[in-house]
Amino acid sequence: MKEDPHRINGKIRVPEVRLVGDNVEVGVYQTRKALALAEELELDLVEISPKAVPPVCKIMDYKKFLYEQKKREKALKAKATKVTIKEIRFGPQTDDHDYQFKKKHAIKFLQEGAKLKAYVFFKGRSIIYKDQGQILLLKLAQELEDYGKVEQMPKLEGKRMTMFIAPKKK
């Protein structure tokens, strides 16, 4: 069996503890007396803050406490957002119809809450059109202003120029 994260009942080995809780008078007690009170109430004496002087203990149902703690952690984990990144690829000489089609997809991705990675891929000698690629990405950023904000301006890395756009918070 794995070790409990808190010291409870007989595992508390200090002469006195500060007792807090709903059903007890707050104050400093001898550990024996605090244990007796916990037994009387048919609950556990749980060390909450071991670093305090004297350590802070609470009388409660330990299993219920662990269950509530797990439930809280699970709820926090569920609230954490998972960021998805969608990619859209252009060529330096992407024609207008293609551009509009890809822009429509970009808008859909941003509305769904995904980050967008738009990039221009330069094949072979097309790297000589890097200004056209930059103009294309900046035009896209300008047209997507209502849906997201630019996180990283167009940056050339090897044969691709990349730009990141994060969705606007609702």
N, C-alpha and C positions, 0 to 999 in steps of 0.2 A: 504494500500500500504506500502511496506517495505521501510525503510530508505535508501537513497542513500549513498554509501560508501564515496563519496566526497561531500564537500560543494560547491554548485554552485550558481551563480548569487546573488539573494537577501539574501541567507543564509550566505554569507561571511560578518562578522560583525567586521572587523578591519578597522582602519582609512586609512591605506595604504598597498599596496601589491607590490611585485616585479613581474613584468609582463614579461613572456617569450613567445615565439611562433614564427611561421613562418611569419605571416603577421603583426607583430607589432615591434616597436622599443623597445628593451630590456631596462628595467629600473624600478625605483620605481615610482609608480603612486598613486594618491589618489584613494580609492576604487570606488568612484562615477565616476571618469573619466574612470577608467578601465572598469566599467560596461557600460558606454556610448559607449566606443570603441567597446565592444563586441556586443552591440545592433546594432550599425551602420553596423557591418559586418554580422549581423543576425546569430551570434554564441553565445555560452555560455562562461561565465567566470568560470573556474573550478580551485578550490584550489588543487594543486598537493602536496605541501609539507607544511602542516599547522604548523609544529614545527619550521620552519625557521623564522628568524626575518629580515625584515617583511616576512609574508607567501608568498610562491611562487605560482602564478596563471598563467594559460595559457588560451588563447582564442582558443576554438575549438568546434566542434560539439560533445556535450556530449554523445548523443545516439550512435553515430558512435564510439566514444572512448570506451564506455562500450562493444559494439559489438566486436571490435578488441581485447579487453582485454579477453573476453570470449573465442574468437577464439584461442588466444595464450595459455590460460590455457588448453583448450581442446587438442591442439596439444602436449603440454607437458605431459598431462595425457596419451595420446596415445603412446608416446615414452617410458613411464615408463614400465619396463619389469616385467612380471609376472613370478615368479619362480615356476616351477612345480617340485615336488619331486617324482621320480619313485623308487619303492622298489624292491629289489631282495633278495629272502630268500634262504639260504642254510642250510643244516644239517651238523653236524660236519664230517660225512662220505659221503659227496656227491661224487658220482662216476664221472669219467672223462667225459663221454658223457653228463651227466646232467650239469656239470660244463661248458663245451664248449657251450652248448645250452644257458645257462643263461648269459655267457660272451658275446655271440653274441647279445643278447637283451640289455645288458648293453651298448655295443658300440653304438647300434641304439639310445638308450635314450640320451646318451651324445652328439651324433651328432645332435640330434634334439634340443639340448640346455637345456635339463632338468637336474636337479641335481640328483645324484644317491645315494640311501641309501641301501648299501649292508649289510645284517646281517646274522649271523649264529644263529639258534635257537637250544638251547639245551633242549631236552625233557628228563624228568626223571633224570636218573643217568648219562646221556651222558655228563654232565658237566665235568666229568673227562677227556674229550677230548678237553678241552678248548685251549690247545696249537695247536691242529690240526685245530680248527676253526680259530685261529689267523693266522696260516700259510696259510690257504686257502684264507683269506681276503687279506693278504699281497701279495700273488701270483696274485690275481685279480688286486690289485692296480698296481703292476708292469706291468702286461700285458695291462692295460688300460692307461699307461703313455702317449701314443700318443694322446689320446682322452680327457683326463681330468686330473686334479691334486687333490691329496688327501687333503680334507679340515679338516678331523678329522681322526686320526689314529684309528685302531680298539680299542674299549673300551668296557669292559664287564659291562653290566647293568642288574643285576638280571639274567635271563636265556637267555639273548641274547647279542651277541657281535656285536656292530654296527660300521660301517665305512661310512663316507660321501665323495663323489667324486664330484667336481664341473667341469662342461665342460670347455674346453679350449676356450678362445675367438678366434673368427675367424679373 
